[in-house]
Amino acid sequence: MTGAGVRRRRAWAGAGVVLACLGLAGVAGALTPAFGGLSRLESALTPESAGPETRITLGPGGRDVRLFGDLTDGAAARLGRLLDAHPGVTRLHLTSDGGLVDEGAAIGEIVAARRLVTYVPDYCVSACTLAFVRGRERLIMADSRIGFHAPYEPGLFGRMVPVDASEERGRYLAAGLEPAFVDQALGTPSRDIWIPDPARLRAARVVTRVVGPGELPDSTLDDDDSPAGARAAALRAVDLLSAFALHRPGVLDGIAARYRDGYRQGRSESEGLDLLRAEAVDAMRAAFAGADDGTVAALGRLLLDAMAASGSEEACRAIGQDGNLLTAAEALAGRRTGGTARMRALLDRALVGPAPEGPAARVPEPTRAVGCAELRRRLAGLLSRGDAPRLREALFGQTRRLEASALPGEP
């Protein structure tokens, strides 16, 4: 079963320095406390607790730069050097929960001078917003989060000392933001975070456009594009791949490697998720093709239940004609039948045996449309007869289609 998407929601402690703006990326709602307790705050407000160096990398085709993490000392200078070496860059991806105000402002100056487009695929909080609002165009996704609060000066024992926000106010206003919006943003206490919805951001001229997941290069691996990072992203996107992590890690590694290659080539987020889902379905089908007859029969019963619960002809055909096992698990999610748990238990049974020599054949294009009721009738007939070879042929064989699995005596 899939999660909400490929992207990670990640929180970092901000840099512990004078005039730091700290945010908490993994929040939702209008106002949320930014810290869990005094001991954590005291730790965050020491120089030793500053986060790792800002990650700044060149994206595919030399048109995008990806910035991830706290805005630490020297981040703007590093960004400037990268842009000097690659003058074709037109867009800056920002994923940060804040850091040094001076660095956020300096990055904003670079963005404005070079007339870059800024893009937040996930979250941009606190000092990060000083860079974002300077973009020639300012893009977000529908579920991106832009967070604001007042700047402060860290005091002893975790105290947050309010400071004059006139410089930040001037920067926001110079970027064209609505004055009332700026008042509310900088009036939000330093311990809180205000995350306006996309409509409010657009009305206040913070954001110029909301983009879809298929429009821009995927930023899911901006924090970590290593094989381990890609593997973790695949597991977040498709929960059921965890069965392969346990029993056949090489299969998962191959899927993650292909996803990582697509990320590095500039594939969009929606294309990346489609790839992960398709690869997961192929891997699951291959696993079940090599399973014992009892496991295959149990899978057939799960698919029959999923078609009945699917709620639409399209979803039912995806299960019954195309053999989409993820759609089957999702159709049963939240029901007493427990689609994810049932599918995972069957996958564990299938993966205990030896791996098949090759993947199951891909589904051919349909020769004719078959209704959901007919697909269910044919699968129920195969299950009631206990005809394991015909059931295997229907689910995994050369035709692999219930529409091609007529019962004896049928045309």
C-alpha positions in Angstrom: 0.0 0.0 0.0 1.3 3.5 -0.6 1.8 6.2 1.9 0.8 9.8 1.3 3.5 10.2 -1.3 7.2 9.9 -1.8 8.2 13.0 0.0 9.5 13.0 3.6 8.2 15.3 6.2 11.2 16.1 8.3 11.9 18.4 11.3 15.2 19.9 12.3 16.4 22.0 15.2 17.4 25.4 14.0 20.9 26.9 14.3 21.7 28.1 17.8 22.9 31.6 17.1 22.0 35.3 17.7 19.0 36.3 15.5 18.2 32.7 14.6 14.7 32.0 13.3 13.8 28.5 14.4 11.0 26.5 12.7 9.6 23.1 13.0 9.0 21.5 9.6 6.9 18.6 10.7 3.9 20.6 11.8 0.3 21.1 10.6 -2.3 23.6 11.5 -2.2 27.3 12.0 -0.2 27.7 15.3 1.9 24.9 16.7 4.5 25.0 19.5 7.9 24.8 17.9 9.6 23.0 20.7 8.7 20.0 22.9 10.4 21.1 26.2 13.0 23.2 27.9 15.8 20.6 27.8 15.5 20.3 24.0 15.4 24.1 23.7 18.5 24.6 25.8 20.3 22.1 23.6 19.1 23.7 20.4 20.3 27.2 21.5 24.0 26.3 21.8 26.5 26.6 19.0 27.4 23.0 19.3 23.9 21.9 18.5 23.8 23.7 15.1 22.5 21.4 12.3 24.6 19.9 9.5 25.9 22.2 6.8 23.3 23.2 4.3 23.1 20.8 1.5 23.3 22.6 -1.9 23.4 20.5 -5.1 23.0 21.1 -8.8 19.9 19.4 -10.3 19.5 17.7 -13.6 20.2 19.6 -16.8 21.9 22.4 -15.0 18.7 24.4 -14.6 17.8 23.7 -10.9 19.7 24.0 -7.7 18.4 22.1 -4.7 18.9 23.5 -1.2 18.1 21.4 1.9 18.5 21.8 5.6 19.2 24.6 8.1 20.6 27.8 6.7 24.0 27.6 8.4 26.9 30.0 8.2 28.3 30.3 4.6 25.3 28.8 2.9 24.7 32.0 0.7 28.4 32.1 -0.3 28.3 28.5 -1.3 25.2 29.0 -3.3 26.7 32.0 -5.1 29.8 30.0 -6.1 27.7 27.2 -7.5 25.6 29.7 -9.5 28.7 31.4 -10.8 29.9 28.0 -12.1 26.6 27.2 -13.6 25.0 30.3 -15.1 22.2 28.3 -16.7 20.4 27.8 -13.4 16.9 29.3 -13.4 15.2 27.8 -10.3 16.1 27.3 -6.7 14.4 24.5 -4.7 14.1 25.3 -1.0 13.5 22.7 1.7 14.4 24.3 5.1 13.0 24.9 8.5 15.1 28.0 9.0 18.4 29.0 10.5 20.4 32.2 10.3 18.5 35.3 9.4 21.5 36.8 7.7 21.9 33.7 5.5 18.3 33.7 4.6 18.4 37.4 3.6 21.7 36.9 1.7 20.2 34.0 -0.3 17.2 36.2 -1.0 19.6 38.9 -2.4 21.2 36.3 -4.7 17.8 35.1 -5.9 16.6 38.6 -6.7 19.9 39.6 -8.4 19.8 36.5 -10.7 16.0 36.6 -11.1 15.7 33.0 -10.1 12.4 31.2 -9.6 12.0 29.8 -6.1 10.1 26.6 -5.5 9.1 24.9 -2.2 8.3 21.2 -2.8 7.8 20.4 0.8 8.4 23.1 3.5 10.1 26.5 3.9 9.9 27.9 7.4 11.2 30.9 9.3 14.4 32.4 7.9 13.9 30.3 4.7 11.0 32.5 3.8 13.3 35.5 3.4 14.9 33.7 0.5 11.7 32.3 -0.9 9.8 35.6 -1.2 12.6 37.1 -3.4 11.9 34.8 -6.3 10.9 36.1 -9.7 8.2 33.5 -9.5 7.3 31.7 -6.2 6.0 28.2 -6.6 4.7 25.7 -4.2 2.7 22.4 -4.3 -0.7 22.1 -2.8 0.6 20.5 0.4 3.7 22.6 0.7 4.1 24.5 4.0 5.4 28.1 4.3 5.8 29.0 8.0 6.3 32.4 9.7 7.1 33.7 13.1 8.9 36.6 14.8 12.7 36.6 15.0 14.4 36.4 18.3 17.7 36.4 20.2 18.5 33.3 22.2 19.1 34.0 25.8 20.2 32.0 28.8 18.4 28.8 29.8 16.4 28.6 26.6 14.9 32.0 26.8 13.7 33.6 23.5 14.3 37.3 23.7 12.2 39.3 21.2 14.1 41.6 18.9 13.2 44.4 16.5 11.7 42.9 13.3 11.8 46.0 11.2 14.5 44.7 8.9 12.5 41.5 8.2 9.3 43.6 7.8 11.1 45.7 5.2 12.3 42.7 3.3 8.8 41.2 3.1 7.2 44.4 2.0 9.9 45.1 -0.6 9.1 41.6 -2.0 5.5 42.8 -2.5 3.8 41.0 0.3 0.5 42.3 1.7 1.1 44.5 4.7 -1.6 42.9 6.8 -0.1 39.5 6.1 3.4 40.7 7.1 1.9 42.1 10.4 0.4 38.7 11.2 3.6 36.8 10.2 5.9 38.8 12.4 3.3 39.1 15.2 3.4 35.3 15.6 5.4 34.5 18.8 8.9 33.0 18.3 7.8 29.8 20.0 4.9 29.3 17.5 4.7 28.9 13.8 2.0 30.2 11.4 1.4 28.2 8.3 -1.1 29.9 6.0 -3.0 27.8 3.5 -2.2 28.2 -0.2 -5.2 30.4 -0.9 -4.0 32.9 1.8 -0.5 32.8 0.5 -1.6 33.6 -3.0 -3.9 36.4 -1.9 -1.0 37.9 0.1 1.3 37.7 -2.9 3.6 35.3 -1.1 3.1 32.6 -3.8 2.5 33.2 -7.5 1.5 29.7 -8.5 0.6 26.3 -7.1 2.1 23.5 -9.3 1.2 19.9 -9.6 3.5 16.9 -8.8 4.1 16.3 -12.5 5.4 19.7 -13.4 8.9 20.0 -11.9 11.8 17.7 -11.1 11.3 15.5 -8.1 12.9 16.9 -4.9 12.3 13.8 -2.7 15.9 12.9 -2.4 17.3 16.4 -2.0 18.3 15.6 1.6 20.0 12.3 0.7 20.3 10.9 -2.8 22.5 8.0 -1.8 21.3 4.4 -2.4 20.2 4.2 1.3 18.2 7.5 0.9 16.5 6.1 -2.2 15.7 2.9 -0.5 14.1 4.8 2.4 12.1 6.8 0.0 10.8 3.7 -1.7 9.7 2.2 1.6 7.9 5.4 2.6 6.1 5.5 -0.8 5.0 1.9 -0.9 4.6 0.3 2.5 4.4 -3.3 1.2 8.0 -3.1 -0.1 9.1 -3.6 3.5 8.4 -7.3 2.9 11.1 -7.4 0.3 13.5 -5.5 2.7 13.0 -8.4 5.1 13.1 -11.4 2.7 14.7 -10.3 -0.6 16.6 -7.0 -0.1 18.2 -7.3 -3.5 14.7 -6.7 -5.1 14.2 -3.6 -3.1 17.7 -2.3 -3.9 17.0 -2.7 -7.6 13.8 -0.8 -7.4 15.4 2.0 -5.3 18.3 2.2 -7.8 15.9 2.8 -10.7 14.0 5.4 -8.7 17.3 7.2 -7.9 18.3 7.2 -11.5 15.0 8.8 -12.4 15.5 11.5 -9.7 18.9 12.3 -11.0 17.6 12.6 -14.6 14.9 15.1 -13.6 11.9 12.8 -13.4 8.9 14.5 -11.8 7.5 13.5 -8.4 4.4 11.9 -9.9 6.5 10.0 -12.5 8.8 8.8 -9.7 5.8 7.6 -7.6 4.3 5.9 -10.7 7.6 4.1 -11.2 7.8 2.9 -7.6 4.2 1.6 -7.7 4.7 -0.2 -11.1 7.9 -1.8 -9.9 6.3 -2.8 -6.6 3.4 -4.5 -8.4 5.8 -6.4 -10.7 7.9 -7.5 -7.7 4.8 -8.6 -5.8 3.4 -10.5 -8.8 6.7 -12.3 -9.4 6.8 -13.3 -5.7 3.2 -14.7 -5.8 3.9 -16.5 -9.1 6.4 -18.6 -7.3 4.2 -19.3 -4.2 2.5 -22.5 -3.3 -1.1 -23.2 -4.4 -2.6 -22.3 -1.0 -1.0 -18.9 -1.0 -2.2 -18.3 -4.6 -5.7 -19.3 -3.6 -5.6 -16.9 -0.6 -4.5 -14.1 -2.9 -7.4 -14.9 -5.3 -9.8 -14.5 -2.4 -8.2 -11.3 -1.4 -8.5 -10.0 -4.9 -12.2 -11.0 -5.1 -12.9 -9.1 -1.9 -10.9 -6.1 -3.2 -12.9 -6.0 -6.4 -16.2 -6.1 -4.4 -14.9 -3.2 -2.2 -13.2 -1.2 -5.0 -16.1 1.2 -5.4 -15.6 1.9 -9.1 -15.4 0.0 -12.4 -11.9 1.5 -13.0 -10.5 0.3 -9.8 -12.1 -3.1 -10.2 -10.6 -3.5 -13.7 -7.2 -2.4 -12.4 -7.4 -5.3 -9.9 -9.2 -7.9 -12.0 -7.7 -7.2 -15.5 -4.4 -5.6 -14.8 -3.5 -7.5 -11.6 -2.7 -4.3 -9.7 -2.0 -5.7 -6.2 -1.4 -2.3 -4.7 -4.9 -1.1 -5.8 -6.3 -4.3 -4.3 -4.7 -3.6 -0.9 -5.8 0.0 -1.0 -9.4 -1.0 -1.8 -9.5 -3.0 1.4 -7.7 -0.4 3.6 -9.6 0.7 6.7 -12.0 -2.2 6.4 -12.4 -5.0 8.9 -10.8 -7.3 6.3 -7.5 -5.3 6.6 -6.2 -5.1 3.1 -2.6 -4.1 3.9 -2.2 -6.6 6.7 -3.7 -9.4 4.6 -1.5 -8.6 1.6 1.6 -8.3 3.8 0.9 -11.7 5.5 0.5 -13.3 2.0 3.6 -11.6 0.7 5.6 -12.9 3.7 4.3 -16.4 2.9 5.2 -16.1 -0.8 8.7 -14.7 -0.1 9.7 -17.4 2.3 10.1 -19.8 -0.7 12.8 -19.6 -3.4 12.8 -16.6 -5.6 11.5 -17.2 -9.1 13.9 -17.4 -12.0 12.4 -14.3 -13.7 9.6 -11.8 -13.2 6.0 -12.6 -14.1 5.1 -11.7 -17.7 3.8 -8.2 -18.1 0.0 -7.8 -18.7 -0.8 -7.4 -22.4 -3.1 -4.8 -23.6 -6.8 -5.8 -23.3 -8.5 -7.1 -26.3 -12.0 -6.2 -25.0 -13.5 -4.5 -22.0 -14.9 -6.7 -19.3 -17.2 -5.4 -16.6 -16.5 -5.7 -12.9 -19.3 -8.1 -12.2 -18.1 -10.5 -14.9 -14.5 -10.3 -13.6 -15.7 -11.2 -10.1 -17.9 -14.0 -11.4 -15.0 -15.6 -13.3 -12.6 -15.3 -10.4 -15.2 -16.7 -8.0 -15.7 -19.7 -10.3 -12.1 -20.5 -10.4 -11.8 -20.3 -6.7 -14.9 -22.5 -6.0 -13.6 -25.2 -8.4 -10.2 -25.2 -6.7 -8.5 -25.4 -10.1 -5.0 -24.2 -9.1 -3.5 -24.4 -12.6 -6.3 -22.3 -14.2 -6.2 -19.9 -11.3 -2.4 -19.4 -11.8 -2.9 -18.9 -15.5 -5.6 -16.3 -14.8 -3.4 -14.4 -12.3 0.1 -14.9 -13.6 0.1 -16.8 -16.9 0.8 -15.7 -20.4 -2.6 -14.0 -20.7 -2.9 -13.3 -17.0 -6.5 -12.0 -17.4 -9.7 -13.1 -15.9 -11.4 -12.1 -19.2 -9.3 -14.8 -20.9 -10.2 -17.3 -18.1 -13.6 -18.5 -19.2 -14.9 -21.5 -17.3 -15.4 -24.8 -19.1 -18.3 -24.6 -21.4 -18.0 -20.8 -21.9 -16.9 -19.3 -25.2 
